[in-house]
């Protein structure tokens, strides 16, 4: 077959008042191109009035796996239907912009383009746990964190759980922790227990497995406190407000008969599917039971067989020995070996201090302990990102109406959201833009919060800023940071950290790295240059002074300057890294401390 141009009947003089002369003219061709939003490694397109097997030139801009911008050209060919496609390789990364060019049957050049819209992504704990994570940003402005953080709990990453809260709602739960009646609002044993449960349940929303929750009360038969039994499947940010509303509706009254709560938990564990789920029970009570010991023992035995049971006494009105009898775990949260009995049980505490009570409920210790975190890789991609190597430390945040019992130390991201709702969005759920703007504008406060608490956990993380002017907060641990192109602000935190400068652009005075600012340099940290960063540097580095110098900037800071080709003359000394609050620091100081690494 010979490919022929498409023809259409047309009016030669384009004058509607004259008769149609019946001539023929050529049809204009067209091309379209599209970057697949769901998978930006896939480019597709179509053409009109373009011969089959025509060459389509694709000028592609992409972001590679380290967040750097790449530009390259590829050629593809149309099929019989005028369609074409191209899939980027792993090394080519993800497309952000594409220009497609082709000639139609008339030899006319046709062109179309597509560009992914840069989207704010500011849910740093989405799809992240406290293990060793690989976190990759988008082409927009991101807030990313290597770990969820939060408090140490009895939950293991990736494990699914059925959790029953067996809650005392006897009349004495309306008393104060010290046993006085009619306490001020918010200071009753029940109010404090509910605050603790809210803090505990908030930690559940950050867990990377499924957690099903039962809230089972007990008091006396026929009393208001005995009638509650509610189940919430798959605790998450989607149903946490519903759970909190339910907790706030609880009322207390009647005597202390824990077997009612034990029986509700046993029935639920019997009914719910437990394949691959671990059962846990949290037993909260404030007084010596009215039931006989044999009645309680008989009700507790099947619960202890089905579930780990963590007991805590709410106030000092109950003895340690009473709550310990109905606990079957050791100090590490492991279920005791052998069958539970009156002589084979755990060690639990009755606690009259609200802070210690909540800490004990959540993590089995009277002190709040941060969760262990992993060794993460965080890649910002394009855009002006805010990157945390570890979890976001929000311990400094307070607001009108802030309750430290509901948002205790190490609450992390959930506390940030609560703060924004109270102080920024007038109660509305903050948008991605709200979160990004606040974290970016106030990053110094997050750095200071980390620095102020030596107990904050940190992994040995690797962070790639990528393209854009990024804010990098590595946190504790021995971290490695690649700022990438752009003018970045870097906090390395505690630990032996290394900032690495690779050659990204051979024509640029700083190798394409921009001018970065280091806000918390310490003498145990290092600056490392790629082996090809400098041209003509002698093997023994005896001429290093021609390539690197450190000068005071007149504002109390030291500035590391580089001349990439030394005395060759193509480049001059250019600002690479501003080290804040280090006036007087010299190149010799860095060399003496082995803080300069090349290759």
TIDREN-304549 format. One line per field, with one value per residue (C-alpha): x negated, y negated, z negated; residue in one letter; chain. Coordinates in Angstrom, 1 decimal. Layout:
N
px <- X, ...
py <- Y, ...
pz <- Z, ...
aa <- A, ...
ch <- A, ...
//
This chain:
599
px <- 0.0, -1.1, -0.4, 1.7, 2.4, 5.9, 8.0, 11.2, 13.5, 13.3, 14.2, 11.3, 12.1, 13.5, 16.4, 19.7, 21.6, 20.1, 20.8, 18.6, 16.0, 15.6, 11.8, 9.7, 7.2, 5.0, 6.2, 4.0, 2.3, 2.1, 0.2, 1.0, -1.2, -0.4, -2.4, -0.6, 0.4, 0.5, -2.9, -5.0, -7.5, -4.9, -4.5, -1.7, -0.4, 1.6, 1.4, 3.8, 2.8, -0.7, -2.0, -2.5, -6.0, -6.7, -9.5, -8.3, -11.0, -10.5, -12.3, -12.0, -12.6, -12.6, -13.6, -16.0, -16.0, -18.2, -15.9, -18.1, -16.7, -17.6, -17.0, -17.3, -15.9, -14.3, -12.8, -9.8, -7.7, -3.9, -2.0, 0.7, 3.2, 1.0, 0.3, -3.1, -4.5, -7.7, -8.6, -11.4, -14.1, -14.9, -18.0, -15.9, -13.5, -10.0, -9.0, -7.8, -7.7, -7.6, -7.6, -6.7, -7.5, -6.6, -6.0, -2.6, -2.1, -2.6, -6.0, -4.6, -6.2, -3.7, -4.3, -2.5, -3.6, -2.5, -3.7, -2.8, -1.3, -3.5, -1.4, -2.0, -2.6, -2.6, -1.6, -5.1, -3.9, -1.9, -3.1, -5.9, -6.6, -9.5, -11.5, -14.1, -12.1, -12.7, -10.8, -10.5, -9.0, -7.2, -7.9, -6.2, -6.9, -7.0, -7.2, -8.7, -9.8, -11.8, -9.9, -6.5, -8.1, -5.6, -5.8, -7.0, -4.0, -3.4, -2.8, -5.3, -5.7, -3.6, -1.7, 2.1, 4.0, 7.3, 7.2, 9.8, 9.9, 11.6, 12.5, 13.8, 16.9, 17.8, 18.9, 15.5, 14.1, 15.8, 13.5, 10.2, 6.9, 6.4, 9.8, 11.7, 15.1, 16.4, 13.0, 12.7, 13.8, 11.2, 9.6, 11.6, 10.1, 12.4, 11.5, 7.8, 8.2, 10.1, 7.3, 4.8, 6.9, 7.1, 3.3, 2.9, 5.5, 3.7, 0.6, 2.7, 3.4, -0.3, -0.7, -1.4, 0.8, 4.5, 5.8, 9.4, 10.5, 13.2, 14.1, 15.8, 16.9, 17.8, 19.5, 22.6, 25.4, 28.1, 25.8, 25.0, 21.4, 22.0, 23.8, 21.0, 19.5, 18.4, 16.2, 14.2, 12.6, 9.3, 8.5, 7.3, 7.4, 10.7, 12.6, 10.5, 12.9, 15.8, 13.9, 13.1, 16.7, 17.7, 15.1, 16.4, 19.9, 19.0, 20.7, 19.8, 21.9, 22.3, 19.9, 16.7, 17.4, 14.5, 15.8, 18.4, 15.6, 13.5, 16.5, 17.2, 13.5, 13.6, 16.9, 15.4, 12.1, 14.3, 16.3, 13.7, 11.4, 8.0, 6.0, 2.5, 3.8, 2.4, 5.0, 4.2, 6.3, 5.8, 7.5, 8.0, 9.6, 9.5, 10.7, 10.7, 13.3, 16.7, 16.7, 15.2, 11.7, 12.9, 15.5, 12.8, 10.3, 12.9, 13.7, 10.1, 8.6, 10.2, 9.2, 5.6, 5.6, 6.7, 4.9, 2.0, 3.4, 1.8, 3.3, 3.0, 4.5, 6.0, 5.2, 3.7, 7.1, 6.2, 3.1, 0.4, 1.0, 4.7, 4.0, 1.0, 3.1, 5.0, 2.0, 0.2, -2.8, -6.4, -8.3, -9.1, -5.4, -5.8, -3.1, -4.2, -5.0, -2.6, 1.0, 2.1, 2.9, 3.0, -0.7, -1.7, -0.9, -2.5, -3.7, -1.4, -1.1, 1.5, 0.5, 1.9, -0.1, 1.8, -1.4, -2.9, 0.5, 0.8, -2.8, -2.4, 0.8, -0.8, -4.2, -4.5, -6.8, -6.1, -8.1, -7.2, -9.7, -10.2, -9.7, -12.8, -13.3, -15.0, -17.9, -16.0, -16.6, -14.7, -14.7, -13.1, -12.7, -12.0, -10.5, -11.4, -11.1, -11.2, -12.9, -13.2, -15.5, -13.6, -10.3, -9.0, -9.6, -6.6, -7.2, -7.5, -4.0, -1.4, 2.0, 5.0, 6.7, 3.7, 3.9, 0.5, 2.2, 3.9, 0.8, -2.1, -5.8, -6.8, -3.3, -4.8, -2.7, 0.7, -0.2, -1.2, 2.3, 4.0, 1.9, 2.8, 6.5, 6.4, 4.1, 4.1, 7.3, 9.9, 10.8, 10.8, 8.7, 5.4, 4.7, 1.5, 0.5, 1.2, -1.1, -3.8, -3.7, -3.9, -6.7, -8.8, -8.3, -9.0, -11.7, -14.1, -11.7, -11.6, -15.4, -15.6, -13.1, -15.3, -18.4, -16.8, -16.0, -18.9, -16.4, -15.1, -15.7, -17.5, -18.6, -21.6, -19.8, -20.7, -19.0, -18.9, -17.6, -17.4, -16.4, -15.0, -15.8, -15.3, -15.3, -16.9, -16.6, -18.5, -18.0, -20.0, -22.2, -25.1, -23.6, -24.7, -23.3, -23.3, -21.9, -21.7, -21.1, -19.6, -20.4, -19.6, -19.3, -20.8, -20.5, -22.5, -21.6, -23.4, -25.8, -28.8, -27.3, -28.6, -27.5, -28.5, -29.1, -29.1, -29.7, -26.2, -27.1, -30.6, -30.2, -29.0, -31.4, -29.9, -29.4, -25.7, -25.3, -24.3, -25.1, -24.0, -23.6, -24.6, -22.8, -24.3, -27.8, -29.8, -33.5, -32.7, -31.0, -32.5, -32.4, -33.0, -33.7, -33.2, -36.4, -35.8, -34.7, -38.1, -40.2, -43.9, -44.1, -47.3, -47.2, -48.9, -46.5, -49.4, -47.8, -44.4, -44.6, -44.1, -40.8, -39.2, -39.3, -37.2, -36.5, -34.4, -31.3, -31.2, -28.0, -29.5, -29.5, -32.3, -31.9, -33.5, -34.5, -35.6, -37.5, -36.9, -39.9, -42.3, -44.7, -43.6, -41.4, -38.1, -36.4, -36.9, -36.4, -32.6, -30.5, -29.5, -28.6, -27.8, -28.5, -26.4, -27.9, -31.4, -33.3, -37.1, -36.9, -39.7, -40.5, -43.4, -41.0, -38.9, -42.0, -43.4, -40.1, -39.9, -36.7, -37.5, -37.2, -37.9, -37.0
py <- 0.0, -3.5, -6.0, -8.8, -12.2, -12.6, -15.0, -16.9, -19.0, -22.7, -26.1, -27.8, -31.4, -30.7, -33.1, -31.7, -34.1, -32.4, -28.9, -26.1, -25.5, -21.9, -21.9, -19.5, -20.5, -18.8, -17.9, -19.2, -16.5, -16.3, -14.6, -14.1, -12.9, -11.9, -11.0, -8.3, -9.8, -6.4, -5.3, -8.2, -5.8, -5.3, -7.7, -7.2, -9.2, -9.2, -10.9, -11.9, -12.2, -10.8, -7.8, -4.5, -3.9, -7.6, -8.7, -10.5, -12.4, -12.5, -15.2, -13.9, -15.6, -13.1, -12.7, -9.8, -7.6, -10.1, -13.0, -14.6, -16.1, -14.4, -15.5, -13.2, -12.4, -9.1, -8.1, -5.8, -5.0, -5.1, -1.9, -1.3, -3.1, -6.2, -5.3, -5.2, -4.6, -4.6, -3.2, -4.8, -2.6, -2.4, -4.6, -7.2, -7.5, -9.1, -11.5, -15.0, -16.7, -15.5, -17.2, -15.0, -16.0, -14.3, -15.2, -14.6, -13.4, -16.9, -17.3, -19.7, -19.4, -18.7, -19.0, -18.4, -18.4, -17.2, -18.0, -16.3, -18.8, -19.2, -18.1, -18.9, -15.6, -16.2, -13.0, -12.0, -8.8, -7.4, -3.9, -4.2, -2.2, -2.3, 0.3, -0.2, -2.2, -3.4, -6.6, -8.3, -11.7, -13.1, -15.8, -18.3, -19.8, -17.0, -16.5, -13.1, -11.2, -8.0, -6.7, -7.1, -7.5, -7.7, -5.8, -2.4, 0.0, 3.7, 3.8, 5.3, 3.8, 5.6, 7.8, 7.7, 7.5, 7.9, 5.6, 5.6, 2.8, 4.1, 0.9, 0.4, -1.8, -1.3, -4.4, -5.0, -5.8, -9.2, -9.9, -11.7, -9.8, -10.5, -9.1, -12.3, -12.6, -15.4, -16.2, -19.1, -18.4, -16.3, -15.0, -11.9, -8.5, -7.9, -11.1, -10.4, -6.8, -8.0, -10.5, -7.7, -5.4, -8.2, -8.6, -4.8, -4.5, -7.3, -5.2, -2.4, -4.6, -4.7, -0.9, 0.7, 3.8, 4.1, 3.5, 4.4, 2.8, 3.8, 1.5, 3.7, 2.2, 3.7, 2.6, 4.2, 5.9, 3.4, 0.4, -2.2, -1.3, 2.3, 1.9, 0.9, 3.2, 1.7, 3.0, 0.9, 2.8, 1.6, -1.4, -4.2, -8.0, -7.4, -6.1, -7.5, -10.5, -8.0, -6.0, -9.2, -10.3, -6.9, -7.1, -10.5, -9.1, -6.5, -6.8, -5.2, -3.7, -0.6, 1.9, 3.5, 6.9, 7.4, 10.9, 9.0, 7.4, 10.6, 12.5, 9.8, 10.1, 13.9, 13.8, 11.3, 13.3, 16.4, 14.6, 12.6, 14.2, 14.5, 16.2, 14.6, 12.0, 11.7, 11.1, 8.5, 7.3, 4.2, 4.4, 1.1, 1.0, -1.3, 0.7, 4.0, 6.2, 7.0, 10.4, 13.5, 14.5, 17.9, 16.1, 13.8, 16.7, 18.8, 15.9, 14.8, 18.3, 18.6, 15.0, 15.7, 18.7, 16.7, 13.4, 11.5, 9.5, 6.2, 5.0, 1.5, 0.2, -3.3, -5.1, -3.7, -2.4, 1.0, 3.0, 4.0, 7.6, 7.5, 6.1, 8.4, 11.5, 10.7, 10.0, 12.8, 11.0, 10.4, 7.1, 7.3, 7.8, 11.5, 14.0, 16.1, 19.7, 22.3, 21.9, 18.8, 19.4, 17.6, 18.4, 18.0, 14.5, 11.2, 8.2, 5.1, 1.8, -0.5, -4.0, -7.3, -9.7, -10.5, -10.8, -7.6, -5.8, -6.7, -5.8, -2.5, -1.8, -2.5, -1.0, 0.9, -1.7, -4.6, -6.8, -7.6, -5.9, -6.7, -3.9, -2.4, -3.5, -2.1, -2.8, -4.5, -5.9, -9.1, -10.5, -13.9, -14.0, -17.3, -20.3, -22.1, -19.3, -19.0, -15.7, -14.0, -11.0, -9.8, -10.8, -14.3, -15.6, -17.7, -17.8, -21.6, -22.2, -23.6, -25.3, -26.7, -23.7, -21.4, -18.3, -16.7, -13.5, -13.0, -14.1, -13.0, -13.2, -11.5, -11.8, -12.9, -13.6, -13.2, -16.1, -18.2, -17.7, -18.5, -21.7, -22.8, -22.2, -24.3, -27.1, -27.3, -25.8, -26.8, -23.2, -22.0, -19.1, -20.6, -20.4, -19.1, -22.7, -23.7, -21.0, -21.7, -25.5, -25.1, -22.6, -24.5, -27.9, -26.5, -23.9, -25.4, -24.5, -20.8, -20.8, -22.3, -19.8, -17.0, -18.6, -19.2, -15.5, -13.1, -10.2, -10.8, -7.8, -7.9, -5.5, -5.5, -7.1, -8.0, -11.1, -12.4, -16.0, -15.8, -18.8, -21.9, -23.9, -21.4, -21.4, -18.2, -17.2, -14.0, -13.6, -11.4, -8.6, -8.3, -9.8, -10.3, -13.3, -14.1, -17.6, -17.4, -20.4, -23.5, -25.6, -23.3, -23.8, -20.8, -19.7, -16.6, -16.2, -14.0, -11.3, -11.0, -12.5, -13.0, -15.5, -14.2, -16.4, -14.5, -16.0, -16.6, -19.2, -19.4, -22.9, -24.4, -26.0, -23.9, -20.8, -21.5, -21.4, -25.0, -26.6, -24.8, -25.9, -23.6, -24.6, -22.3, -21.2, -19.3, -18.4, -14.7, -15.3, -15.1, -16.6, -14.2, -15.0, -12.5, -11.2, -13.3, -16.5, -18.2, -18.3, -18.2, -17.5, -15.7, -12.2, -13.3, -16.2, -18.6, -21.2, -20.9, -24.6, -25.5, -23.7, -24.3, -27.2, -28.2, -31.9, -33.9, -35.4, -38.3, -37.0, -34.5, -31.7, -29.8, -29.3, -26.4, -27.6, -25.4, -25.9, -22.7, -23.0, -24.7, -27.1, -26.0, -29.1, -27.7, -28.0, -30.4, -29.9, -29.6, -29.2, -25.6, -25.3, -27.8, -26.4, -28.4, -29.7, -28.5, -31.8, -31.1, -27.6, -26.9, -24.4, -23.2, -22.5, -20.3, -18.5, -18.0, -16.4, -14.2, -15.9, -16.3, -13.2, -13.1, -10.0
pz <- 0.0, 0.7, -2.1, -0.7, -2.2, -3.6, -1.5, -2.2, 0.0, -0.7, 0.6, 2.4, 1.6, -1.9, -1.1, -2.2, 0.1, 3.2, 4.5, 3.3, 5.9, 4.9, 4.6, 2.5, -0.2, -2.7, -6.3, -9.2, -11.2, -15.0, -17.8, -21.5, -24.3, -27.9, -31.0, -32.9, -36.3, -38.0, -36.7, -35.5, -33.8, -31.0, -28.1, -25.5, -22.6, -19.4, -16.0, -13.1, -9.5, -10.3, -8.3, -10.0, -11.3, -11.6, -14.0, -17.1, -19.0, -22.8, -24.8, -28.3, -31.7, -34.6, -38.2, -38.9, -42.0, -43.9, -43.1, -40.5, -37.3, -34.0, -30.4, -27.5, -24.0, -22.9, -19.5, -19.0, -16.0, -15.3, -14.7, -12.1, -14.3, -14.7, -18.3, -20.1, -23.6, -25.6, -29.0, -31.0, -32.3, -36.1, -35.5, -33.7, -36.7, -36.5, -33.8, -34.9, -31.5, -27.9, -24.5, -21.5, -17.9, -14.6, -10.9, -9.3, -5.7, -4.4, -6.0, -8.6, -12.1, -14.8, -18.5, -21.8, -25.5, -28.9, -32.4, -35.7, -38.0, -41.1, -44.1, -47.7, -49.7, -53.4, -55.1, -56.3, -58.1, -55.3, -54.3, -56.8, -60.0, -62.5, -60.6, -57.8, -55.3, -51.7, -51.4, -48.0, -47.3, -44.3, -41.8, -44.1, -47.5, -50.0, -53.8, -54.3, -57.4, -57.6, -60.6, -62.3, -65.7, -68.6, -71.9, -72.7, -72.9, -73.1, -69.3, -66.9, -63.4, -60.8, -63.3, -63.3, -66.6, -68.3, -71.4, -74.1, -76.7, -79.8, -81.6, -85.2, -85.2, -88.8, -90.7, -92.3, -88.9, -89.3, -92.3, -92.1, -92.0, -95.7, -96.6, -97.2, -95.7, -93.3, -91.7, -89.2, -85.7, -83.8, -87.0, -87.9, -87.5, -84.6, -82.8, -83.2, -82.0, -79.0, -78.2, -78.5, -76.2, -73.6, -73.7, -73.4, -70.6, -68.8, -68.7, -67.1, -64.1, -63.3, -63.4, -60.1, -60.8, -61.4, -64.9, -65.9, -69.1, -71.7, -74.6, -77.2, -80.5, -83.9, -87.1, -88.7, -86.9, -86.1, -86.7, -84.0, -83.9, -83.1, -79.8, -77.4, -74.8, -71.5, -68.7, -66.2, -63.3, -61.8, -64.0, -61.8, -61.3, -59.5, -62.6, -65.5, -66.1, -66.3, -68.9, -70.9, -70.8, -72.2, -75.0, -76.0, -76.3, -78.9, -82.3, -85.6, -88.4, -90.5, -92.1, -90.9, -89.3, -86.7, -85.6, -83.4, -81.4, -81.3, -79.9, -77.2, -76.1, -75.9, -73.9, -71.4, -70.9, -70.3, -67.7, -65.7, -63.3, -64.9, -62.1, -62.3, -64.8, -68.3, -71.1, -73.7, -76.7, -78.7, -82.1, -83.9, -87.4, -90.4, -93.4, -95.1, -93.4, -95.1, -93.4, -95.1, -94.1, -92.8, -90.6, -89.2, -88.7, -86.9, -84.5, -84.0, -83.2, -79.7, -78.9, -80.0, -77.7, -74.7, -75.2, -76.7, -79.5, -80.7, -83.9, -85.6, -88.7, -88.4, -91.7, -94.9, -96.1, -94.8, -95.7, -93.3, -94.3, -93.2, -89.7, -89.3, -89.9, -86.7, -84.5, -82.6, -81.1, -82.1, -82.2, -78.5, -77.5, -76.7, -77.8, -80.8, -80.1, -81.4, -82.3, -84.3, -88.0, -91.3, -91.7, -88.0, -87.0, -85.9, -87.8, -87.4, -89.3, -90.8, -89.9, -91.3, -89.1, -85.9, -83.7, -85.0, -84.7, -81.0, -80.3, -82.0, -80.1, -76.7, -77.1, -80.4, -82.0, -84.3, -81.9, -78.3, -76.1, -72.4, -69.9, -68.4, -64.8, -61.7, -59.3, -56.5, -53.0, -52.3, -48.7, -48.2, -44.5, -42.8, -44.6, -47.7, -50.2, -54.0, -54.8, -58.2, -58.6, -61.6, -63.1, -63.5, -67.1, -68.1, -71.8, -71.8, -70.5, -72.9, -72.2, -74.0, -75.6, -75.1, -77.3, -77.8, -79.0, -75.6, -73.7, -75.8, -75.0, -71.7, -70.3, -67.0, -63.9, -65.6, -67.9, -64.9, -63.3, -66.6, -66.9, -63.4, -64.0, -67.2, -66.1, -62.3, -60.6, -63.2, -63.9, -60.3, -59.2, -57.9, -54.2, -52.7, -52.0, -55.7, -56.9, -54.4, -55.1, -58.9, -58.9, -56.4, -58.1, -61.6, -60.9, -63.4, -66.2, -65.1, -65.1, -68.6, -69.9, -68.8, -70.2, -73.6, -74.3, -74.3, -74.6, -71.1, -69.0, -65.6, -63.0, -60.7, -57.7, -54.1, -52.8, -49.2, -48.8, -45.1, -43.0, -44.7, -47.8, -50.5, -54.3, -55.6, -59.3, -59.7, -63.4, -65.8, -64.4, -62.0, -58.9, -55.3, -53.5, -49.7, -49.5, -45.7, -43.4, -45.0, -48.0, -50.9, -54.7, -56.6, -60.2, -60.9, -64.6, -67.1, -65.8, -63.4, -60.2, -56.7, -54.0, -50.5, -47.5, -44.2, -40.8, -39.4, -36.7, -35.4, -34.0, -37.3, -39.9, -42.8, -40.6, -40.5, -44.3, -44.9, -48.2, -51.3, -54.9, -57.8, -61.0, -63.7, -62.6, -65.2, -65.3, -64.8, -61.4, -58.0, -54.5, -51.7, -48.0, -45.1, -43.5, -40.3, -42.0, -41.7, -38.5, -38.8, -42.6, -43.3, -44.7, -47.9, -48.2, -48.8, -46.6, -48.4, -49.4, -45.7, -45.8, -49.2, -51.6, -54.6, -55.3, -57.8, -56.3, -58.7, -60.3, -62.7, -60.2, -58.3, -54.6, -52.8, -49.3, -46.4, -43.2, -41.3, -39.0, -41.4, -39.6, -36.1, -35.8, -34.5, -37.9, -40.8, -44.6, -45.0, -48.2, -48.6, -52.3, -55.0, -58.5, -61.0, -64.2, -63.4, -62.8, -63.1, -61.7, -59.3, -56.6, -58.7, -61.6, -59.4, -58.1, -61.6, -62.6, -59.5, -58.6, -54.9, -52.8, -49.0, -46.9
aa <- X, X, X, X, X, X, X, X, X, X, X, X, X, X, X, X, X, X, X, X, X, X, X, X, X, X, X, X, X, X, X, X, X, X, X, X, X, X, X, X, X, X, X, X, X, X, X, X, X, X, X, X, X, X, X, X, X, X, X, X, X, X, X, X, X, X, X, X, X, X, X, X, X, X, X, X, X, X, X, X, X, X, X, X, X, X, X, X, X, X, X, X, X, X, X, X, X, X, X, X, X, X, X, X, X, X, X, X, X, X, X, X, X, X, X, X, X, X, X, X, X, X, X, X, X, X, X, X, X, X, X, X, X, X, X, X, X, X, X, X, X, X, X, X, X, X, X, X, X, X, X, X, X, X, X, X, X, X, X, X, X, X, X, X, X, X, X, X, X, X, X, X, X, X, X, X, X, X, X, X, X, X, X, X, X, X, X, X, X, X, X, X, X, X, X, X, X, X, X, X, X, X, X, X, X, X, X, X, X, X, X, X, X, X, X, X, X, X, X, X, X, X, X, X, X, X, X, X, X, X, X, X, X, X, X, X, X, X, X, X, X, X, X, X, X, X, X, X, X, X, X, X, X, X, X, X, X, X, X, X, X, X, X, X, X, X, X, X, X, X, X, X, X, X, X, X, X, X, X, X, X, X, X, X, X, X, X, X, X, X, X, X, X, X, X, X, X, X, X, X, X, X, X, X, X, X, X, X, X, X, X, X, X, X, X, X, X, X, X, X, X, X, X, X, X, X, X, X, X, X, X, X, X, X, X, X, X, X, X, X, X, X, X, X, X, X, X, X, X, X, X, X, X, X, X, X, X, X, X, X, X, X, X, X, X, X, X, X, X, X, X, X, X, X, X, X, X, X, X, X, X, X, X, X, X, X, X, X, X, X, X, X, X, X, X, X, X, X, X, X, X, X, X, X, X, X, X, X, X, X, X, X, X, X, X, X, X, X, X, X, X, X, X, X, X, X, X, X, X, X, X, X, X, X, X, X, X, X, X, X, X, X, X, X, X, X, X, X, X, X, X, X, X, X, X, X, X, X, X, X, X, X, X, X, X, X, X, X, X, X, X, X, X, X, X, X, X, X, X, X, X, X, X, X, X, X, X, X, X, X, X, X, X, X, X, X, X, X, X, X, X, X, X, X, X, X, X, X, X, X, X, X, X, X, X, X, X, X, X, X, X, X, X, X, X, X, X, X, X, X, X, X, X, X, X, X, X, X, X, X, X, X, X, X, X, X, X, X, X, X, X, X, X, X, X, X, X, X, X, X, X, X, X, X, X, X, X, X, X, X, X, X, X, X, X, X, X, X, X, X, X, X, X, X, X, X, X, X, X, X, X, X, X, X, X, X, X, X, X
ch <- A, A, A, A, A, A, A, A, A, A, A, A, A, A, A, A, A, A, A, A, A, A, A, A, A, A, A, A, A, A, A, A, A, A, A, A, A, A, A, A, A, A, A, A, A, A, A, A, A, A, A, A, A, A, A, A, A, A, A, A, A, A, A, A, A, A, A, A, A, A, A, A, A, A, A, A, A, A, A, A, A, A, A, A, A, A, A, A, A, A, A, A, A, A, A, A, A, A, A, A, A, A, A, A, A, A, A, A, A, A, A, A, A, A, A, A, A, A, A, A, A, A, A, A, A, A, A, A, A, A, A, A, A, A, A, A, A, A, A, A, A, A, A, A, A, A, A, A, A, A, A, A, A, A, A, A, A, A, A, A, A, A, A, A, A, A, A, A, A, A, A, A, A, A, A, A, A, A, A, A, A, A, A, A, A, A, A, A, A, A, A, A, A, A, A, A, A, A, A, A, A, A, A, A, A, A, A, A, A, A, A, A, A, A, A, A, A, A, A, A, A, A, A, A, A, A, A, A, A, A, A, A, A, A, A, A, A, A, A, A, A, A, A, A, A, A, A, A, A, A, A, A, A, A, A, A, A, A, A, A, A, A, A, A, A, A, A, A, A, A, A, A, A, A, A, A, A, A, A, A, A, A, A, A, A, A, A, A, A, A, A, A, A, A, A, A, A, A, A, A, A, A, A, A, A, A, A, A, A, A, A, A, A, A, A, A, A, A, A, A, A, A, A, A, A, A, A, A, A, A, A, A, A, A, A, A, A, A, A, A, A, A, A, A, A, A, A, A, A, A, A, A, A, A, A, A, A, A, A, A, A, A, A, A, A, A, A, A, A, A, A, A, A, A, A, A, A, A, A, A, A, A, A, A, A, A, A, A, A, A, A, A, A, A, A, A, A, A, A, A, A, A, A, A, A, A, A, A, A, A, A, A, A, A, A, A, A, A, A, A, A, A, A, A, A, A, A, A, A, A, A, A, A, A, A, A, A, A, A, A, A, A, A, A, A, A, A, A, A, A, A, A, A, A, A, A, A, A, A, A, A, A, A, A, A, A, A, A, A, A, A, A, A, A, A, A, A, A, A, A, A, A, A, A, A, A, A, A, A, A, A, A, A, A, A, A, A, A, A, A, A, A, A, A, A, A, A, A, A, A, A, A, A, A, A, A, A, A, A, A, A, A, A, A, A, A, A, A, A, A, A, A, A, A, A, A, A, A, A, A, A, A, A, A, A, A, A, A, A, A, A, A, A, A, A, A, A, A, A, A, A, A, A, A, A, A, A, A, A, A, A, A, A, A, A, A, A, A, A, A, A, A, A, A, A, A, A, A, A, A, A, A, A, A, A, A, A, A, A
//
